[in-house]
Amino acid sequence: MQSVPASIPDASARCQLYRLLSDPTRLRLLALAAEEELSVGELAELLDESQPNVSRHAAQLRHAALLVDRRQGARTLVQLGDGVARDAVVADALDAGRRLCRDDGSLSRVGEVVAKRDQRTREFFERASGRPVGVEADFPAYLEAFAPLLPNRDLAVDAGTGDGALLDVLAPLFHKVIAFDRSAAQLDAARRRVASRGYRNVSLIEEPIGAAGVIAGVGAGADLVACSRVLHHAPRPRAMVQELAALLKPGGRLLLIDYARHDDEALRERQADVWMGFTPQEMREFAQDSGLVGAVVAELGAASPHSGEDAHIPRLCLIAWRPTSDVPEASPALDLL
């Protein structure tokens, strides 16, 4: 049987696609966006092009549904559209774009550019706050979040401990606590807190998440890994949650507290934040992609007051756990919502 020829609109659309993908800059842009979700400014740096020029090319690719974007305050981030690489023409264009990016070195620089996202964060946290060591006003919120997590208390990990506010919850509940932070200034504050409280079961490590010293200290895994208001400083939040999940023993729980999605650009600038919070769906996806199960996300209630310049930003709490086998487990009864 003779095949039916493509309709004129379909043929015209394919011709437009071929023309769109004939430009080397757009091929490179497409390949970089497939490698990592990147802002227009980051793409401009990698492509050595002006931001207006990159925005123009990105708009054309977005109009063809090859790219999707999302807003983060004043920034626009773009990534490859879901499923578009299944098109043979697009797949070939991606291969060509990757070859161009490998030749000009931009593909190998993606990690370097992403790492710059938290440079201001590093500088921000290296400045000692000068605040007196004391129980934070967030304390009731921490108790609310920790309530379902009490059965197994051998080892807790405080990831990105900062000045050690969570230690006032963890140290009395767990036999051993490992707290780590990459900032020497923040860890000095935590050390003062530990000394002033007389905590003898807390070990402090000056290392980032995923470092050998942290992994060695945790050993066979933790009953609980807690991480409060750190994720929005991470260059790659999804990868950070994966690193946190790797510290859990089978059956261990991850507790993640962070900002809900917000639009306070001024706060982001003041605190050197990389991300302006997260949606509940994003946090659940982070947990799922890390191999965790039973993810529950709740907003910490108004009865748990916050203090400081970020007091107006709602907080989300994610609880998920590492399964004890390859068989999916049912969600625990967590009355958090």
C-alpha positions in Angstrom: 0.0 0.0 0.0 1.3 3.4 -0.9 2.0 5.7 2.1 -0.1 8.8 2.6 2.0 11.9 2.1 2.3 14.4 5.0 -0.2 17.2 5.0 1.0 20.6 3.9 0.9 22.1 7.5 2.9 19.1 8.8 5.4 19.4 6.1 5.7 23.2 6.7 6.2 22.7 10.4 9.0 20.2 9.7 10.6 22.7 7.4 10.4 25.3 10.1 12.0 22.9 12.5 14.9 22.2 10.1 15.5 25.9 9.7 15.4 26.5 13.4 18.0 23.8 14.0 20.3 25.0 11.3 21.8 27.7 13.5 25.0 26.6 15.5 24.2 28.9 18.4 20.8 27.4 18.8 22.2 23.9 18.6 24.7 24.7 21.3 22.0 26.3 23.5 19.8 23.3 23.1 22.6 20.9 24.1 23.5 22.9 27.2 19.8 23.2 28.3 19.6 19.4 27.9 22.7 19.0 30.2 21.3 21.2 33.0 18.6 23.7 33.8 20.4 27.0 33.3 19.5 30.6 33.6 19.8 32.9 30.6 22.8 34.6 32.2 24.5 31.3 32.7 23.8 30.3 29.1 25.2 33.6 27.9 28.4 33.0 29.9 28.8 29.5 28.4 28.0 30.6 24.9 30.0 33.8 25.1 27.0 35.7 23.8 25.0 38.6 25.1 22.0 37.9 27.2 19.5 39.6 24.8 20.9 37.4 22.0 20.6 34.2 24.1 17.0 35.3 25.1 16.1 35.7 21.5 17.4 32.3 20.5 15.8 30.7 23.6 12.4 32.3 22.7 12.5 30.7 19.3 13.3 27.3 20.7 10.6 27.7 23.3 8.1 28.8 20.7 8.8 25.4 19.0 8.3 23.6 22.3 11.9 22.4 22.3 12.7 24.4 25.5 10.6 25.1 28.6 11.3 27.9 31.1 10.4 28.9 34.6 10.8 32.1 36.5 12.9 32.5 39.7 12.4 36.1 40.7 14.2 38.2 38.1 15.8 35.1 36.5 14.5 32.9 33.7 15.7 29.3 33.7 15.4 27.0 30.7 15.7 23.3 30.1 15.0 20.8 27.4 11.3 20.1 26.9 10.0 16.8 28.2 10.2 14.1 25.6 11.3 16.3 22.7 14.5 14.2 22.3 12.4 11.3 21.1 12.1 13.2 17.8 14.8 11.9 15.4 15.6 15.3 14.1 15.8 16.9 17.5 18.0 13.9 18.7 20.3 14.5 15.8 20.4 18.2 16.6 21.3 17.5 20.2 24.2 15.2 19.1 25.5 18.0 16.8 25.1 20.6 19.6 27.0 18.4 22.1 29.8 18.0 19.6 30.0 21.8 19.1 29.9 22.3 22.9 32.6 19.7 23.5 34.8 21.3 20.9 34.4 24.8 22.3 34.7 23.6 25.9 31.3 24.9 27.0 30.0 21.5 27.9 32.8 20.8 30.3 32.2 24.2 32.0 28.6 23.6 32.9 29.6 22.3 36.3 31.9 25.3 36.9 29.1 27.7 36.0 26.6 25.9 38.2 29.1 26.0 41.1 29.2 29.8 40.9 25.5 29.9 42.0 26.4 29.6 45.6 29.5 31.8 45.6 27.6 34.6 47.3 26.1 32.1 49.7 29.6 31.0 50.7 30.7 34.5 51.3 27.5 35.3 53.2 27.9 32.5 55.6 31.6 33.1 56.2 30.6 36.3 57.9 30.0 35.6 61.6 26.5 36.8 62.6 27.6 38.0 66.0 24.2 36.8 67.4 24.3 35.4 71.0 24.0 31.6 71.2 20.5 30.8 72.4 17.4 28.8 71.6 15.9 30.0 68.4 12.4 31.2 68.0 12.1 28.4 65.4 12.2 25.8 68.2 8.5 25.0 68.3 8.5 24.5 64.5 11.4 22.0 64.9 9.4 20.1 67.5 6.4 20.0 65.3 8.5 18.6 62.4 10.3 16.1 64.6 7.2 14.6 66.4 6.8 11.6 64.0 10.5 10.8 64.0 11.2 9.6 67.5 11.3 5.7 67.5 14.9 5.1 66.4 17.4 7.4 68.1 20.9 5.9 67.7 22.4 8.4 65.2 21.2 11.7 63.9 22.9 13.9 61.3 22.5 17.7 61.2 23.4 18.6 57.6 24.5 22.2 57.2 24.3 22.8 60.9 25.0 26.6 60.7 25.1 27.9 64.3 23.7 24.6 65.6 20.1 25.6 66.3 18.9 22.1 65.6 21.3 20.6 68.0 19.1 21.8 70.8 16.5 19.3 69.5 18.8 16.5 68.3 21.3 16.3 71.1 18.7 15.5 73.9 16.9 12.9 71.7 19.7 10.9 70.0 22.6 8.9 71.5 25.0 10.4 68.9 24.7 13.4 66.7 27.1 14.3 63.8 26.8 17.9 62.7 28.6 19.3 59.7 29.0 22.5 57.8 31.4 23.8 55.1 31.6 27.2 56.8 34.3 27.6 59.5 32.5 30.7 60.8 29.2 28.9 61.2 30.8 25.9 62.7 32.5 28.1 65.3 29.1 29.3 66.4 27.9 25.7 66.6 30.9 24.8 68.6 30.1 27.6 71.1 26.6 26.3 71.4 27.7 22.7 72.0 30.2 24.0 74.7 27.6 26.2 76.4 25.0 23.4 76.5 27.5 20.7 77.6 26.5 18.3 74.8 28.9 15.4 75.0 27.3 13.3 72.2 27.8 15.8 69.4 30.6 15.6 66.8 31.3 18.6 64.6 32.9 18.2 61.1 34.0 21.0 58.8 33.0 19.4 55.5 30.4 19.8 52.7 27.7 17.3 52.1 29.1 14.2 50.3 32.7 14.7 51.6 34.7 11.7 52.7 34.9 12.8 56.3 31.1 13.0 56.6 30.6 9.7 54.9 33.2 8.0 57.2 31.7 9.6 60.3 28.2 8.4 59.5 29.4 4.9 58.7 26.6 2.4 58.3 24.0 5.1 58.1 21.9 7.4 60.2 18.4 7.0 61.8 17.7 10.6 60.9 19.2 13.1 58.6 17.9 16.6 59.3 18.6 19.6 57.1 17.0 23.0 57.8 17.0 26.0 55.4 20.0 24.7 53.4 18.4 23.4 50.2 17.7 26.9 48.8 21.5 27.6 48.9 22.3 24.5 46.9 23.5 24.8 43.3 21.8 21.5 42.5 19.0 20.9 45.0 18.0 17.5 43.5 21.6 16.3 43.7 21.9 17.6 47.3 18.8 15.6 48.4 20.4 12.5 46.8 23.6 13.1 48.9 21.5 13.5 52.0 19.5 10.3 51.3 22.8 8.4 50.8 23.6 9.0 54.5 20.5 7.1 55.7 20.5 3.5 56.9 17.6 1.3 55.6 14.5 2.6 57.4 16.2 5.9 58.2 14.2 9.2 57.9 15.1 12.4 56.0 13.7 15.6 57.5 14.0 18.6 55.2 12.8 22.1 56.2 13.0 24.9 53.7 11.3 27.9 52.3 8.1 27.5 50.3 8.2 29.1 46.8 8.2 32.9 47.2 8.9 36.1 45.2 10.9 38.2 47.6 13.8 39.0 45.4 15.2 41.4 48.0 15.5 38.6 50.6 17.2 36.4 48.0 19.8 39.2 47.5 20.3 39.9 51.2 20.8 36.2 52.1 22.7 35.2 48.9 20.0 32.5 48.2 20.3 30.5 45.0 16.6 29.5 44.9 13.5 31.3 46.0 12.0 28.4 47.8 10.3 25.2 46.5 6.9 23.8 45.8 5.6 20.7 47.7 5.6 18.9 44.4 9.3 19.7 43.8 10.2 18.5 47.3 8.3 15.2 46.7 10.1 14.7 43.4 13.5 15.4 45.0 12.7 12.6 47.5 11.4 10.2 44.9 14.5 10.7 42.6 16.7 10.0 45.7 15.1 6.5 46.1 13.1 7.6 49.2 9.5 6.5 49.8 6.5 7.7 51.8 7.2 11.4 51.2 5.0 13.8 53.0 5.2 17.6 52.7 3.5 19.9 55.0 3.6 23.7 55.7 4.8 24.4 59.2 1.8 26.1 60.9 1.2 29.6 62.0 1.3 28.4 65.6 5.1 28.0 65.1 6.4 31.5 64.9 9.6 32.5 63.0 11.9 35.4 63.7 14.3 37.4 61.5 14.1 39.0 58.1 12.7 35.8 56.6 9.8 35.5 59.1 7.2 36.2 56.4 8.3 33.3 54.3 6.3 30.1 54.9 8.3 26.9 55.7 7.8 23.5 54.2 8.7 20.3 55.9 9.5 17.1 53.9 9.6 13.7 55.6 10.6 10.6 53.7 12.5 7.5 54.4 14.9 5.0 52.9 13.1 1.7 52.2 14.4 -1.4 54.0 14.3 -3.5 50.8 13.7 -3.1 47.1 10.0 -3.7 47.7 8.0 -0.4 47.9 6.8 0.3 51.4 3.5 1.8 52.5 3.5 5.4 53.8 3.7 5.7 57.6 0.8 7.3 59.4 2.0 10.9 59.6 -0.7 13.3 60.7 1.1 16.4 59.5 -1.3 18.0 57.0 
